[in-house]
Amino acid sequence: MDVTIPTIILLGGFVLLLLLRVPITFSLATASIATAIYLHIPLMAIVQQMVQGVKSFSLLAIPFFIIAGEMMARGGIAEKIINLANVLVGRVRGGLGMVNVVDSMLFGGISGSAVADVASTGVIIIPLMTKNGYDNDFSVAITVTSATQGIIIPPSHNMIIYSVAAGGVSVGRLFLGGYIPGILLGISLAIIVYVLAVKRNYPKGRKYSLKEGIAIAIDALWGLFVAIIIIVGVVAGVFTATESAAVAAVYAFIITFFVYKQIPLKEFRGILYSTLKTLTMVMTLIATASSFSWLMAYLRIPAMATELLLSITDNKYMLLFLVNVLLLFLGMIMDMAPLILIVTPILYPVLIGKFGMSPIHFGIMLMINLAIGLCTPPVGSALFVGCAVGKISIEKATKAMIPFYIAMVATLFLVTYVPEITMFLPNLIMPGQ
């Protein structure tokens, strides 16, 4: 069978619809249906693939992760995390910039969302930094870029999506694999913050007494325990990822409404509505991307992509470089969830099948690439939210982010070429899984 024309219809139609600014869910569905009609494949088969794509027990973790993150984002945890970060690193030069990095590291481990991080901590930390003498564009730049740690440091519902797309990669090992790269990313951003703080003479923060520090840490610990429940539960084998997410959601509900009590119980209805909107977008993307991926497999597009990449170079390190460049470019023009679902079946056979790369290593490399895409124009969702909160233009924010982009890309390539950074914890704590 000649697959040239159906391949053009599938991929070309998808790209054309994106350029016409058709929502990505409808672009995936339309391209899939058009290709099926050309190939005389019953449309019921496409519907069945959509249903099959979301018919996974692992995906039940996603709504629980989202609702737990929503509750903690609205329930006062952001302010308490910022206070804790201030105790830890606020006293150094450019202390509030360091606080911004550390609070994203901690809050990201609760919400698992870069956009939620920017929206919740950004409304507090950006005005606070500006009030204390920091340039507004600098404040927005570090808020947006540091928020990407939430994608890499678990729990992250995007890791669940990758696990499903990759055929059932261990979620526990994925979670463990994200810790050191996520912390490394935070350290690289903190270095840039310090260098710029010294150059621009940004202020130091105040020192806290031991008594104050302990009180603030205890207050924040209630919220941080959400992440502990999820990670320890999964890694220790007490819960599956879905069960731990459900337990964390119940715990987040209790902490938000009965311990912190910064929002009334009637706000829960709004939280459910916001969760449903997010979940609808995620699940429809997964459904349509599943039919799209099935047609790609039917047309042998992953096999052709493998042959194409190997025809360019059979050097593993050069191939990794090319894959990273490709993912960075795609991350600039597409959202994260559909990209995971589309590129995983294409690149997985090349890097894992041909070169023996660990699925965990590839997954974390993919997460970092696409996390960078969240803060790059033209479609970086975290960038848009940060600019809205900071009330500055995308152009001004992007210019201020250049040093941070360099740090992020440097971290990406370090993680890419030194697999032990990713694999150390999974191999130490969950070997052989």
RODO-2510 file (C-alpha; in nm, 4 decimals, decimal comma):
residues 433
     n   res          X          Y          Z
     1     m     0,0000     0,0000     0,0000
     2     d     0,1265     0,3452    -0,0953
     3     v     0,1138     0,5521     0,2244
     4     t     0,2369     0,8800     0,0782
     5     i    -0,1006     1,0462     0,0249
     6     p    -0,2642     0,9321     0,3534
     7     t     0,0510     1,0400     0,5406
     8     i     0,0272     1,3840     0,3811
     9     i    -0,3426     1,4022     0,4697
    10     l    -0,2748     1,3006     0,8318
    11     l     0,0339     1,5094     0,9094
    12     g    -0,0162     1,7871     0,6562
    13     g    -0,3820     1,8287     0,7478
    14     f    -0,2934     1,8475     1,1160
    15     v    -0,0256     2,1140     1,0585
    16     l    -0,2502     2,3129     0,8245
    17     l    -0,5334     2,3188     1,0765
    18     l    -0,2934     2,4327     1,3487
    19     l    -0,1730     2,7167     1,1247
    20     l    -0,5377     2,8132     1,0741
    21     r    -0,5629     2,8347     1,4556
    22     v    -0,8083     2,5476     1,4857
    23     p    -0,7996     2,4112     1,8460
    24     i    -0,5544     2,1235     1,8677
    25     t    -0,8177     1,8682     1,9743
    26     f    -1,0259     1,9377     1,6645
    27     s    -0,7128     1,9442     1,4468
    28     l    -0,6174     1,5945     1,5627
    29     a    -0,9715     1,4621     1,5216
    30     t    -1,0282     1,6195     1,1784
    31     a    -0,6967     1,4979     1,0376
    32     s    -0,7659     1,1469     1,1710
    33     i    -1,1187     1,1333     1,0260
    34     a    -1,0062     1,2665     0,6867
    35     t    -0,7294     1,0056     0,6686
    36     a    -0,9661     0,7252     0,7715
    37     i    -1,2141     0,8269     0,4999
    38     y    -0,9374     0,8241     0,2372
    39     l    -0,8212     0,4800     0,3530
    40     h    -1,1810     0,3481     0,3681
    41     i    -1,1368     0,2703     0,7374
    42     p    -1,4756     0,2663     0,9187
    43     l    -1,5145     0,5776     1,1312
    44     m    -1,6296     0,3527     1,4148
    45     a    -1,2687     0,2296     1,4320
    46     i    -1,1514     0,5870     1,4952
    47     v    -1,4134     0,6301     1,7685
    48     q    -1,3069     0,3001     1,9244
    49     q    -0,9437     0,4150     1,9318
    50     m    -1,0497     0,7394     2,1015
    51     v    -1,2377     0,5442     2,3674
    52     q    -0,9477     0,3014     2,4054
    53     g    -0,7092     0,5945     2,4552
    54     v    -0,8848     0,7140     2,7694
    55     k    -0,9818     0,3684     2,8936
    56     s    -0,6855     0,3333     3,1255
    57     f    -0,6850     0,2957     3,5037
    58     s    -0,3630     0,4990     3,5246
    59     l    -0,5365     0,8023     3,3740
    60     l    -0,7729     0,8139     3,6727
    61     a    -0,4808     0,9698     3,8618
    62     i    -0,5044     1,2851     3,6486
    63     p    -0,8339     1,4271     3,7868
    64     f    -0,7189     1,3616     4,1431
    65     f    -0,3844     1,5343     4,0787
    66     i    -0,5635     1,8300     3,9208
    67     i    -0,8189     1,8739     4,1991
    68     a    -0,5546     1,8407     4,4734
    69     g    -0,3427     2,1049     4,2986
    70     e    -0,6439     2,3353     4,2550
    71     m    -0,7347     2,3153     4,6226
    72     m    -0,3823     2,3792     4,7432
    73     a    -0,3319     2,6626     4,4929
    74     r    -0,6411     2,8452     4,6135
    75     g    -0,6232     2,7472     4,9775
    76     g    -0,3292     2,9577     5,0979
    77     i    -0,0476     2,7086     5,0505
    78     a     0,1284     2,9401     4,7998
    79     e     0,1792     3,2104     5,0620
    80     k     0,3025     2,9594     5,3188
    81     i     0,5462     2,8051     5,0704
    82     i     0,6837     3,1508     4,9889
    83     n     0,7308     3,2195     5,3616
    84     l     0,9180     2,8905     5,4035
    85     a     1,1386     2,9633     5,1010
    86     n     1,2129     3,3064     5,2478
    87     v     1,3356     3,1440     5,5679
    88     l     1,5590     2,9051     5,3709
    89     v     1,7231     3,1357     5,1156
    90     g     1,5844     3,4890     5,1534
    91     r     1,8840     3,6302     5,3392
    92     v     2,1323     3,6106     5,0470
    93     r     2,1882     3,8753     4,7790
    94     g     1,8881     3,8698     4,5479
    95     g     1,7089     3,6723     4,8185
    96     l     1,3576     3,7154     4,6814
    97     g     1,4752     3,5830     4,3443
    98     m     1,6104     3,2775     4,5254
    99     v     1,2815     3,2511     4,7139
   100     n     1,1042     3,2494     4,3778
   101     v     1,3093     2,9499     4,2646
   102     v     1,2692     2,7545     4,5882
   103     d     0,8967     2,8232     4,6257
   104     s     0,8432     2,6933     4,2710
   105     m     1,0460     2,3851     4,3575
   106     l     0,8282     2,3182     4,6617
   107     f     0,4938     2,4262     4,5156
   108     g     0,5600     2,2391     4,1921
   109     g     0,5896     1,9240     4,3979
   110     i     0,2311     1,9822     4,5099
   111     s     0,0486     2,1149     4,2051
   112     g     0,2499     1,9444     3,9283
   113     s     0,1604     2,2351     3,7017
   114     a     0,3760     2,5239     3,5813
   115     v     0,0720     2,7351     3,4968
   116     a    -0,0828     2,6785     3,8426
   117     d     0,2502     2,7728     4,0005
   118     v     0,2722     3,1024     3,8088
   119     a    -0,0925     3,1865     3,8712
   120     s    -0,0846     3,1163     4,2469
   121     t     0,2650     3,2116     4,3648
   122     g     0,3142     3,4758     4,0938
   123     v     0,0373     3,7023     4,2209
   124     i     0,2221     3,7169     4,5555
   125     i     0,5912     3,7066     4,4677
   126     i     0,5994     3,9309     4,1571
   127     p     0,4471     4,2393     4,3292
   128     l     0,6602     4,1664     4,6383
   129     m     0,9808     4,1580     4,4322
   130     t     0,8885     4,4750     4,2437
   131     k     0,8079     4,6530     4,5708
   132     n     1,1523     4,5568     4,7068
   133     g     1,3471     4,7065     4,4170
   134     y     1,3619     4,4212     4,1626
   135     d     1,2989     4,4999     3,7965
   136     n     0,9501     4,3883     3,6939
   137     d     1,0711     4,2006     3,3842
   138     f     1,3282     4,0139     3,5979
   139     s     1,0559     3,9202     3,8485
   140     v     0,8310     3,7828     3,5743
   141     a     1,1187     3,6023     3,4007
   142     i     1,2296     3,4082     3,7082
   143     t     0,8693     3,3342     3,8106
   144     v     0,7852     3,1825     3,4724
   145     t     1,1065     2,9868     3,4178
   146     s     1,1287     2,8492     3,7722
   147     a     0,7654     2,7332     3,7499
   148     t     0,8712     2,4689     3,4969
   149     q     1,0208     2,2695     3,7851
   150     g     0,6635     2,1584     3,8592
   151     i     0,6645     1,9548     3,5384
   152     i     0,9824     1,7675     3,6308
   153     i     0,9620     1,7380     4,0087
   154     p     0,6840     1,4907     4,0923
   155     p     0,3981     1,4470     4,1172
   156     s     0,3286     1,5455     3,7572
   157     h     0,0212     1,4361     3,5638
   158     n     0,2256     1,4778     3,2446
   159     m     0,4420     1,1881     3,3625
   160     i     0,1234     0,9797     3,3861
   161     i     0,0401     1,0714     3,0265
   162     y     0,3916     0,9747     2,9151
   163     s     0,3691     0,6451     3,1057
   164     v     0,0503     0,5551     2,9180
   165     a     0,1879     0,6727     2,5809
   166     a     0,5056     0,4687     2,6324
   167     g     0,3123     0,1510     2,7033
   168     g     0,3138     0,1419     3,0835
   169     v     0,6490     0,2765     3,2045
   170     s     0,6789     0,2597     3,5853
   171     v     0,5273     0,5763     3,7326
   172     g     0,7235     0,5325     4,0546
   173     r     1,0550     0,5207     3,8683
   174     l     0,9494     0,8201     3,6580
   175     f     0,8712     1,0189     3,9732
   176     l     1,2074     0,9291     4,1260
   177     g     1,3856     1,0112     3,8003
   178     g     1,2514     1,3674     3,8049
   179     y     1,3928     1,4745     4,1398
   180     i     1,7622     1,5316     4,0672
   181     p     1,7063     1,6899     3,7211
   182     g     1,4365     1,9165     3,8719
   183     i     1,6602     2,0260     4,1572
   184     l     1,9499     2,0704     3,9128
   185     l     1,7286     2,2988     3,7045
   186     g     1,6467     2,5008     4,0162
   187     i     2,0163     2,5328     4,1059
   188     s     2,1046     2,6536     3,7547
   189     l     1,8318     2,9192     3,7708
   190     a     1,9432     3,0232     4,1210
   191     i     2,2977     3,0748     3,9926
   192     i     2,1689     3,3101     3,7227
   193     v     1,9590     3,4926     3,9843
   194     y     2,2642     3,5429     4,2076
   195     v     2,4875     3,6643     3,9247
   196     l     2,2268     3,9183     3,8070
   197     a     2,1482     4,0196     4,1672
   198     v     2,5122     4,1032     4,2350
   199     k     2,5453     4,2864     3,9020
   200     r     2,2286     4,4923     3,9585
   201     n     2,2708     4,5253     4,3365
   202     y     1,9395     4,3699     4,4278
   203     p     1,8703     4,3677     4,8038
   204     k     1,9141     4,0970     5,0629
   205     g     1,6218     3,9689     5,2676
   206     r     1,5963     3,9739     5,6459
   207     k     1,7158     3,6964     5,8727
   208     y     1,4653     3,4931     6,0723
   209     s     1,5150     3,3688     6,4255
   210     l     1,5183     2,9950     6,4858
   211     k     1,1812     3,0161     6,6601
   212     e     1,0254     3,2053     6,3663
   213     g     1,1754     2,9641     6,1147
   214     i     1,0414     2,6549     6,2937
   215     a     0,6922     2,8053     6,3206
   216     i     0,6847     2,8936     5,9492
   217     a     0,8178     2,5486     5,8518
   218     i     0,5510     2,3697     6,0585
   219     d     0,2796     2,5879     5,9071
   220     a     0,3967     2,5026     5,5533
   221     l     0,4542     2,1344     5,6284
   222     w     0,0810     2,0570     5,6258
   223     g     0,0657     2,1512     5,2573
   224     l     0,3955     1,9895     5,1618
   225     f     0,2689     1,6618     5,3038
   226     v     0,0466     1,6240     4,9950
   227     a     0,3533     1,5538     4,7819
   228     i     0,4983     1,3253     5,0480
   229     i     0,1812     1,1123     5,0476
   230     i     0,1940     1,0696     4,6716
   231     i     0,5639     0,9971     4,6353
   232     v     0,6117     0,7726     4,9389
   233     g     0,2884     0,5885     4,8641
   234     v     0,3882     0,5077     4,5059
   235     v     0,7562     0,4353     4,5679
   236     a     0,6916     0,2196     4,8764
   237     g     0,4292     0,0213     4,6885
   238     v     0,1547     0,1138     4,9372
   239     f    -0,0551     0,2778     4,6639
   240     t    -0,0730     0,2797     4,2898
   241     a    -0,0317     0,6240     4,1326
   242     t    -0,4104     0,6519     4,1042
   243     e    -0,4748     0,5483     4,4632
   244     s    -0,2091     0,7843     4,6000
   245     a    -0,3564     1,0712     4,3973
   246     a    -0,7019     0,9967     4,5413
   247     v    -0,5684     0,9872     4,8983
   248     a    -0,3787     1,3121     4,8347
   249     a    -0,6962     1,4772     4,7034
   250     v    -0,8858     1,3836     5,0214
   251     y    -0,5962     1,5064     5,2354
   252     a    -0,5762     1,8331     5,0365
   253     f    -0,9501     1,8835     5,0927
   254     i    -0,9097     1,8463     5,4704
   255     i    -0,6032     2,0724     5,4886
   256     t    -0,7525     2,3411     5,2635
   257     f    -1,0937     2,3723     5,4254
   258     f    -1,0407     2,2570     5,7843
   259     v    -0,6770     2,3413     5,8699
   260     y    -0,5734     2,6490     5,6686
   261     k    -0,9352     2,7682     5,6289
   262     q    -0,8396     3,0619     5,4051
   263     i    -1,1275     2,9938     5,1673
   264     p    -1,4850     2,8924     5,2604
   265     l    -1,6246     2,5499     5,1800
   266     k    -1,8588     2,7019     4,9192
   267     e    -1,5476     2,7682     4,7040
   268     f    -1,5230     2,3934     4,6485
   269     r    -1,7880     2,4186     4,3787
   270     g    -1,5659     2,6593     4,1822
   271     i    -1,2686     2,4270     4,2324
   272     l    -1,4673     2,1365     4,0912
   273     y    -1,5721     2,3471     3,7920
   274     s    -1,2131     2,4560     3,7227
   275     t    -1,0949     2,0959     3,7592
   276     l    -1,3614     1,9742     3,5190
   277     k    -1,2604     2,2326     3,2571
   278     t    -0,8949     2,1308     3,2789
   279     l    -0,9790     1,7609     3,2829
   280     t    -1,2038     1,7959     2,9788
   281     m    -0,9217     1,9534     2,7799
   282     v    -0,6698     1,6907     2,8879
   283     m    -0,8926     1,3873     2,8255
   284     t    -1,0223     1,5043     2,4864
   285     l    -0,6618     1,5644     2,3830
   286     i    -0,5671     1,2146     2,4948
   287     a    -0,8660     1,0630     2,3109
   288     t    -0,8048     1,2391     1,9787
   289     a    -0,4279     1,1942     2,0015
   290     s    -0,4831     0,8201     2,0530
   291     s    -0,6677     0,7843     1,7213
   292     f    -0,4030     1,0024     1,5557
   293     s    -0,1225     0,7829     1,6972
   294     w    -0,3052     0,4656     1,5892
   295     l    -0,3217     0,5931     1,2313
   296     m     0,0478     0,6849     1,2456
   297     a     0,1251     0,3278     1,3468
   298     y    -0,1084     0,1937     1,0743
   299     l     0,0814     0,4011     0,8150
   300     r     0,4195     0,2974     0,9645
   301     i     0,5147     0,6604     1,0256
   302     p     0,7214     0,5770     1,3401
   303     a     0,9204     0,3209     1,1380
   304     m     0,9759     0,5728     0,8591
   305     a     1,0801     0,8364     1,1133
   306     t     1,3285     0,5898     1,2598
   307     e     1,4772     0,5218     0,9163
   308     l     1,4923     0,8950     0,8416
   309     l     1,6682     0,9809     1,1650
   310     l     1,9141     0,6940     1,1275
   311     s     1,9844     0,8017     0,7690
   312     i     2,0948     1,1411     0,9017
   313     t     2,3275     0,9937     1,1631
   314     d     2,3786     0,6669     1,3475
   315     n     2,5780     0,8427     1,6190
   316     k     2,3774     0,8261     1,9415
   317     y     2,5037     1,1579     2,0761
   318     m     2,4388     1,3494     1,7572
   319     l     2,0943     1,1915     1,7349
   320     l     2,0152     1,3004     2,0904
   321     f     2,1197     1,6530     1,9968
   322     l     1,8901     1,6531     1,6931
   323     v     1,6006     1,5116     1,8958
   324     n     1,6431     1,7832     2,1579
   325     v     1,6478     2,0569     1,8946
   326     l     1,3334     1,9091     1,7381
   327     l     1,1539     1,8879     2,0732
   328     l     1,2527     2,2429     2,1690
   329     f     1,1103     2,3683     1,8402
   330     l     0,7882     2,1673     1,8742
   331     g     0,7504     2,2861     2,2326
   332     m     0,7435     2,6435     2,1068
   333     i     0,4436     2,5837     1,8823
   334     m     0,2370     2,3115     2,0551
   335     d     0,0982     2,2347     2,4001
   336     m     0,2596     1,9757     2,6224
   337     a     0,0031     1,6943     2,6557
   338     p    -0,0620     1,6402     2,2819
   339     l     0,3100     1,6592     2,2086
   340     i     0,3804     1,3819     2,4592
   341     l     0,1166     1,1643     2,2949
   342     i     0,2333     1,2372     1,9392
   343     v     0,6143     1,2271     1,9673
   344     t     0,6459     0,9382     2,2143
   345     p     0,5400     0,6650     1,9651
   346     i     0,7685     0,8208     1,7008
   347     l     1,0858     0,8720     1,9045
   348     y     1,0482     0,5805     2,1483
   349     p     1,1422     0,3101     1,8917
   350     v     1,4486     0,5093     1,7856
   351     l     1,5985     0,5952     2,1222
   352     i     1,4840     0,2949     2,3252
   353     g     1,4555     0,0293     2,0536
   354     k     1,7690     0,1118     1,8519
   355     f     2,0010     0,2758     2,1052
   356     g     1,8888     0,1156     2,4305
   357     m     1,8089     0,4416     2,6097
   358     s     1,6152     0,3944     2,9322
   359     p     1,2442     0,4809     2,9007
   360     i     1,2806     0,6716     3,2302
   361     h     1,5727     0,8753     3,0964
   362     f     1,3878     0,9508     2,7740
   363     g     1,0747     1,0499     2,9672
   364     i     1,2579     1,3016     3,1854
   365     m     1,4451     1,4409     2,8849
   366     l     1,1101     1,4834     2,7108
   367     m     0,9599     1,6562     3,0165
   368     i     1,2449     1,9091     3,0363
   369     n     1,2224     1,9881     2,6657
   370     l     0,8497     2,0466     2,6769
   371     a     0,8722     2,2352     3,0075
   372     i     1,1007     2,4855     2,8350
   373     g     0,8315     2,5171     2,5683
   374     l     0,5859     2,6375     2,8346
   375     c     0,7852     2,9579     2,8798
   376     t     0,8802     3,0296     2,5189
   377     p     0,6737     3,2225     2,2631
   378     p     0,4547     3,1978     2,0633
   379     v     0,2336     2,9534     2,2616
   380     g     0,4012     2,9246     2,6024
   381     s     0,1067     2,9078     2,8434
   382     a     0,3180     2,9777     3,1551
   383     l     0,4696     3,2785     2,9765
   384     f     0,1252     3,4202     2,8959
   385     v     0,0061     3,3844     3,2556
   386     g     0,3277     3,5392     3,3925
   387     c     0,2980     3,8406     3,1611
   388     a    -0,0671     3,8857     3,2616
   389     v     0,0192     3,8729     3,6323
   390     g     0,3222     4,1007     3,5933
   391     k     0,1418     4,3346     3,3504
   392     i     0,4256     4,3446     3,0962
   393     s     0,4529     4,2569     2,7287
   394     i     0,5622     3,9141     2,6064
   395     e     0,8513     4,0764     2,4174
   396     k     0,9888     4,2417     2,7313
   397     a     0,9520     3,9267     2,9390
   398     t     1,1118     3,7077     2,6720
   399     k     1,4146     3,9370     2,6507
   400     a     1,4581     3,9198     3,0291
   401     m     1,4393     3,5394     3,0154
   402     i     1,7380     3,4936     2,7831
   403     p     1,9899     3,4191     3,0643
   404     f     1,7401     3,1770     3,2191
   405     y     1,6769     3,0054     2,8840
   406     i     2,0517     2,9452     2,8583
   407     a     2,0566     2,7874     3,2057
   408     m     1,7575     2,5677     3,1228
   409     v     1,9017     2,4438     2,7938
   410     a     2,2376     2,3769     2,9626
   411     t     2,0549     2,1668     3,2240
   412     l     1,8672     1,9837     2,9487
   413     f     2,1848     1,8779     2,7704
   414     l     2,3558     1,7829     3,0956
   415     v     2,0622     1,5545     3,1801
   416     t     2,0580     1,4219     2,8217
   417     y     2,4235     1,3222     2,8077
   418     v     2,4698     1,2123     3,1704
   419     p     2,1944     0,9521     3,2241
   420     e     2,3107     0,8810     3,5795
   421     i     2,1592     1,2156     3,6854
   422     t     1,8159     1,0762     3,6025
   423     m     1,8718     0,7089     3,6778
   424     f     2,0526     0,7289     4,0127
   425     l     1,7433     0,7438     4,2377
   426     p     1,5258     0,4982     4,0383
   427     n     1,8076     0,2431     4,0323
   428     l     1,8839     0,2975     4,4005
   429     i     1,5291     0,2859     4,5390
   430     m     1,3297     0,0861     4,2791
   431     p     1,5872    -0,1297     4,0991
   432     g     1,4767    -0,3722     3,8315
   433     q     1,1285    -0,2275     3,7866
***
